[in-house]
Amino acid sequence: MPSAPQVPQWDVHRLPRAEGKSFLVTGGNAGIGYFVAEQLAGTGATVVLGSRDMAKAEAAIASIGSHIPGAKVKHVPLDLADLASLKASVDALGLDRLDAVVHNAGVALDHPLRRETADGHELMFATNHLGHFVLTHHLAPLLTATPGSRILTTGSFAAKSERLDLDDLQSTHEYQPKRSYSRSKLAQMLFALELDRRLRAAGSTTLSVLVHPGGALDSLTPSRPPFHVRTTGKRLSHLPLGLLVQGKDAAAWPAVRAVLDPSVHGGQMLSPRAFGLRGTPRIEPLWNHLADTTTAARLWAASCDLTGNDLTFTTPTRFGETEGPATGRGEADTSTG
């Protein structure tokens, strides 16, 4: 019998070309999101940085242009904590199709005082989870118009040991900054997997993929002036940590692979190869509590209620009509397809 064809190993330094494609990266002006944007720009795609700070976005665009000659990068105002503004942000994209969105932006607070958005939502849960939930709702027509489009959600290793409290999603009764952050990231991860189940149930070709970047330090990250400058002293002093964690450029690899690799499927999780903390990206088995479909469906229903948005996808037919909506509230088909 003929042997199965060999699948080439993914090479983080030889990315496939993506001319003609458009990608949106939330929080693409700094940190890991910047390197996701820079690496995607190197494929020839158009990359949109979603950021609430225009000056930082312009600095990031200039930096990407200096490293990727001819890069096609632009900015759209995006404030995930302001749910009512997100439709205008999507309209400002000026696109009629979108190949992928990377839900990367996030906020982590270490100050002990609990903070709320203007809508009355706890700030980390609102920004990290609810904002991306509503953004996906408004992006749905652009993603549906693009066969094989992808929604990438960035989780966190910090969520591995956490569990959601469905009766206190916004940490109203018990607020500890680190725990609230970890739970907001767990909510994102459960959302990504529930979204893929609903997309499969609707017959959509759009994929929802989960990634987490592992451990990343500024001191191990290449300089990108003016927003990140690494001194030789800092790099040398933290060099031993490179055995355990990595720079933010390498932490971007799971998301970049999830956007570009045709072998990646919906409902999968990509993470760094070495203990989920560093190294080249691989497909990692889901953590046990991420397979809890009951909790994920209840979180989905709560997210619909809190935001007033029923996130649905419909499948285009060959005649340009749509059919097969993915359900909003309530239980979803739990098949993984």
C-alpha positions, -999 to 999 in steps of 0.1 A, spaced: 0 0 0 13 35 -7 24 54 23 4 84 36 18 117 23 41 135 46 28 167 62 56 192 62 66 204 97 54 239 105 83 264 102 78 296 122 105 312 101 90 303 67 54 314 68 31 308 38 22 338 17 -12 354 23 -16 382 -3 -51 394 -7 -62 383 28 -72 406 56 -66 400 93 -77 419 124 -56 418 155 -71 433 187 -44 449 208 -20 447 179 -1 479 189 20 463 217 32 431 234 24 398 219 -3 413 197 23 435 180 44 405 170 14 386 158 7 417 135 43 420 124 46 383 115 13 383 97 23 415 78 53 396 66 31 372 46 18 400 23 -16 402 40 -34 434 50 -33 436 88 -55 458 109 -45 468 144 -75 472 167 -64 497 194 -80 524 215 -47 545 214 -41 560 180 -6 572 188 6 538 199 -10 522 169 8 546 146 41 539 163 35 502 159 26 506 122 58 526 117 78 499 134 63 471 114 70 491 82 106 495 92 110 457 96 86 446 68 92 468 37 59 474 19 38 461 48 1 467 45 -10 477 80 -36 501 92 -54 510 124 -91 509 135 -102 525 169 -112 497 192 -122 499 229 -134 465 241 -145 479 274 -171 501 256 -195 475 242 -217 501 225 -188 514 204 -179 480 188 -203 481 159 -188 515 148 -153 499 150 -163 471 127 -180 496 103 -147 516 103 -128 486 90 -143 493 55 -142 456 46 -167 434 30 -149 402 41 -124 392 68 -101 361 67 -93 360 104 -96 379 137 -71 374 165 -87 381 198 -55 391 216 -62 423 235 -66 421 273 -62 438 306 -47 424 338 -50 444 370 -29 439 401 -45 468 421 -68 454 448 -97 477 441 -124 463 418 -131 485 387 -161 487 365 -168 499 329 -193 525 321 -218 497 316 -213 484 351 -193 453 342 -161 443 360 -133 456 339 -113 425 332 -143 403 325 -158 430 303 -126 437 283 -112 402 280 -144 382 274 -176 403 269 -158 428 245 -146 400 223 -180 382 224 -197 414 212 -170 421 186 -174 386 172 -212 393 169 -205 424 148 -178 407 127 -200 377 119 -212 390 85 -176 397 73 -164 363 85 -193 344 71 -186 361 37 -152 345 37 -151 307 33 -127 291 58 -124 322 79 -109 319 114 -116 333 149 -85 330 171 -90 335 209 -60 339 231 -63 321 264 -38 319 292 -18 293 312 -32 311 342 -66 296 335 -54 260 338 -61 258 375 -92 280 377 -129 272 375 -157 296 367 -182 307 393 -213 310 372 -231 328 400 -204 354 403 -190 359 368 -181 395 375 -165 390 409 -191 410 426 -190 390 458 -154 379 458 -128 400 440 -92 390 439 -74 406 409 -53 376 399 -82 352 402 -106 375 384 -81 378 355 -76 340 353 -113 335 353 -118 361 326 -93 342 304 -110 309 312 -143 325 301 -126 334 268 -113 298 263 -147 283 270 -163 308 246 -138 298 218 -147 261 221 -185 267 225 -183 290 195 -167 263 174 -194 238 184 -221 262 173 -204 270 140 -202 232 133 -239 228 142 -247 256 118 -227 240 90 -204 271 88 -169 269 73 -157 295 98 -134 279 124 -129 289 160 -94 281 173 -80 285 208 -44 295 214 -23 303 245 11 320 243 29 303 272 53 324 292 67 356 277 91 383 292 99 417 278 136 411 287 137 382 262 118 401 235 136 419 206 136 457 208 109 475 188 115 512 196 99 534 207 74 512 226 98 485 236 136 488 241 155 459 255 189 467 271 218 444 269 220 442 307 183 432 311 187 406 284 218 390 300 203 391 335 172 372 324 189 349 299 187 318 323 149 322 322 150 315 285 152 278 295 116 281 309 99 310 290 105 331 259 101 365 243 69 379 231 80 374 195 80 336 200 48 338 221 31 351 190 38 319 171 7 298 182 -17 326 170 2 331 137 1 293 130 -36 291 139 -43 319 114 -22 305 85 -18 267 88 -44 249 66 -40 217 88 -54 234 119 -90 226 127 -117 243 147 -120 234 183 -82 228 186 -58 245 210 -23 256 200 4 263 226 42 263 229 57 229 226 77 227 259 53 223 288 30 249 272 55 276 282 81 280 254 91 267 220 75 262 186 37 259 184 19 226 186 -16 213 189 -22 205 226 -49 183 241 -76 203 257 -74 206 295 -101 186 312 -122 215 324 -123 230 289 -143 201 277 -172 210 301 -199 218 276 -226 225 302 -206 253 318 -197 267 284 -233 267 272 -244 285 305 -216 310 301 -228 316 265 -263 323 276 -251 346 304 -229 365 279 -259 370 256 -280 383 286 -252 406 299 -245 422 265 -279 421 248 -263 403 218 -274 370 204 -242 358 187 -253 339 156 -237 327 124 -255 318 92 -242 297 63 -242 313 28 -258 291 2 -246 290 -34 -275 314 -43 -263 340 -19 -289 334 7 -283 322 42 -295 293 62 -287 273 94 -283 299 122 -261 289 151 -282 292 182 -278 321 206 -291 312 241 -296 278 255 -279 244 250 -258 238 219 -251 207 198 -220 194 216 -206 174 186 -171 185 177 -175 177 140 
